[in-house]
Amino acid sequence: MEKILDLNMCVWDLAREVPEFLDIMASVGFEEMRHCAMENPKTKELTMPMAVMNHGQDVSMVIDAFKKAGFTVINE
């Protein structure tokens, strides 16, 4: 089954629907996301690119990590 990461989905949905999401995010420096993704109401509004940019990080680096993990990234 193909693994897809839709960049239009909010962080909350990605954390619920993509089992590897939080592990990959932690591996690229977003360890704190593991603890707040399901508890912080803002994660229902923020997409992954928005969250990464809010932390002053490079979105392309995070996208590359998902691609290396075998994901097809859509809505880049």
Backbone hydrogen bonds in HBPLUS format (Angstrom, degrees):
<---DONOR---> <-ACCEPTOR-->    atom                        ^
c    i                          cat <-CA-CA->   ^        H-A-AA   ^      H-
h    n   atom  resd res      DA  || num        DHA   H-A  angle D-A-AA Bond
n    s   type  num  typ     dist DA aas  dist angle  dist       angle   num
A0072-THR N   A0003-LYS O   2.78 MM  69  6.16 159.1  1.83 155.2 160.3     1
A0005-LEU N   A0072-THR O   2.88 MM  67  6.14 161.5  1.91 151.2 153.9     2
A0074-ILE N   A0005-LEU O   2.91 MM  69  6.20 163.9  1.94 150.4 154.7     3
A0009-MET N   A0006-ASP O   3.08 MM   3  5.69 164.8  2.11 117.4 122.3     4
A0007-LEU N   A0074-ILE O   3.12 MM  67  6.25 176.4  2.12 155.3 154.8     5
A0014-LEU N   A0010-CYS O   3.01 MM   4  6.33 163.4  2.04 156.4 161.7     6
A0011-VAL N   A0046-LEU O   2.78 MM  35  6.03 154.7  1.85 171.8 166.9     7
A0015-ALA N   A0011-VAL O   2.86 MM   4  6.04 158.8  1.90 154.4 159.8     8
A0012-TRP N   A0043-THR O   2.94 MM  31  5.05 163.3  1.97 132.8 128.0     9
A0016-ARG N   A0012-TRP O   3.15 MM   4  6.39 144.4  2.28 140.9 150.1    10
A0017-GLU N   A0013-ASP O   2.84 MM   4  5.93 157.3  1.89 154.9 161.3    11
A0018-VAL N   A0014-LEU O   2.89 MM   4  5.35 153.3  1.96 143.9 147.1    12
A0021-PHE N   A0018-VAL O   2.98 MM   3  5.38 156.6  2.03 119.0 126.6    13
A0024-ILE N   A0020-GLU O   2.93 MM   4  6.09 164.6  1.95 168.2 172.3    14
A0025-MET N   A0021-PHE O   2.94 MM   4  6.17 164.5  1.97 154.8 159.7    15
A0026-ALA N   A0022-LEU O   2.91 MM   4  6.01 154.9  1.98 141.8 148.7    16
A0027-SER N   A0023-ASP O   2.99 MM   4  6.21 145.8  2.11 139.9 149.4    17
A0028-VAL N   A0025-MET O   3.24 MM   3  5.43 146.9  2.36 100.8 109.9    18
A0030-PHE N   A0025-MET O   2.92 MM   5  5.22 150.4  2.01 143.7 140.7    19
A0029-GLY N   A0026-ALA O   3.17 MM   3  5.27 160.3  2.21 112.0 111.5    20
A0033-MET N   A0030-PHE O   3.03 MM   3  5.52 147.7  2.13 110.9 120.0    21
A0034-ARG N   A0031-GLU O   3.03 MM   3  5.65 146.2  2.15 115.2 123.5    22
A0035-HIS N   A0032-GLU O   3.06 MM   3  5.44 140.2  2.22 105.9 116.0    23
A0036-CYS N   A0032-GLU O   3.24 MM   4  6.55 141.3  2.40 145.9 156.9    24
A0037-ALA N   A0033-MET O   2.95 MM   4  5.30 147.7  2.06 146.3 147.3    25
A0039-GLU N   A0036-CYS O   3.10 MM   3  5.04 135.0  2.31  98.8 111.9    26
A0040-ASN N   A0036-CYS O   2.89 MM   4  5.41 163.4  1.92 156.4 154.2    27
A0043-THR N   A0040-ASN O   3.06 MM   3  5.82 157.7  2.11 121.5 127.2    28
A0044-LYS N   A0041-PRO O   3.13 MM   3  5.74 163.5  2.16 114.7 119.9    29
A0045-GLU N   A0042-LYS O   2.88 MM   3  5.28 158.6  1.93 112.3 119.6    30
A0046-LEU N   A0042-LYS O   2.99 MM   4  6.25 148.2  2.10 154.1 164.2    31
A0051-ALA N   A0047-THR O   3.01 MM   4  6.30 161.8  2.04 156.0 160.8    32
A0052-VAL N   A0048-MET O   2.95 MM   4  6.18 162.6  1.98 158.0 162.6    33
A0053-MET N   A0049-PRO O   2.93 MM   4  6.09 166.1  1.95 149.8 153.7    34
A0054-ASN N   A0050-MET O   2.87 MM   4  6.04 150.0  1.96 147.4 156.0    35
A0055-HIS N   A0052-VAL O   3.09 MM   3  5.32 140.8  2.25 101.9 113.1    36
A0057-GLN N   A0052-VAL O   3.16 MM   5  5.50 167.6  2.17 147.6 144.7    37
A0056-GLY N   A0053-MET O   2.90 MM   3  4.88 160.7  1.93 107.8 111.6    38
A0061-MET N   A0058-ASP O   3.21 MM   3  5.57 134.0  2.44 105.4 116.2    39
A0062-VAL N   A0059-VAL O   3.07 MM   3  5.24 119.6  2.45 100.3 114.8    40
A0063-ILE N   A0059-VAL O   2.93 MM   4  6.23 162.3  1.96 157.3 162.9    41
A0064-ASP N   A0060-SER O   2.91 MM   4  6.03 157.4  1.96 143.0 149.1    42
A0065-ALA N   A0061-MET O   3.19 MM   4  6.44 146.8  2.31 136.5 144.5    43
A0066-PHE N   A0062-VAL O   3.19 MM   4  6.60 150.9  2.28 148.1 155.1    44
A0066-PHE N   A0063-ILE O   3.10 MM   3  5.21 118.9  2.49  97.8 112.4    45
A0067-LYS N   A0063-ILE O   2.95 MM   4  6.28 156.9  2.01 152.7 159.9    46
A0068-LYS N   A0064-ASP O   2.85 MM   4  6.08 158.2  1.90 151.8 157.5    47
A0069-ALA N   A0065-ALA O   3.13 MM   4  6.28 132.3  2.36 132.4 144.5    48
A0069-ALA N   A0066-PHE O   3.12 MM   3  4.98 128.7  2.40  91.2 105.1    49
A0071-PHE N   A0066-PHE O   2.99 MM   5  5.45 160.4  2.03 148.9 145.9    50
A0070-GLY N   A0067-LYS O   2.97 MM   3  5.15 157.5  2.02 109.5 113.3    51
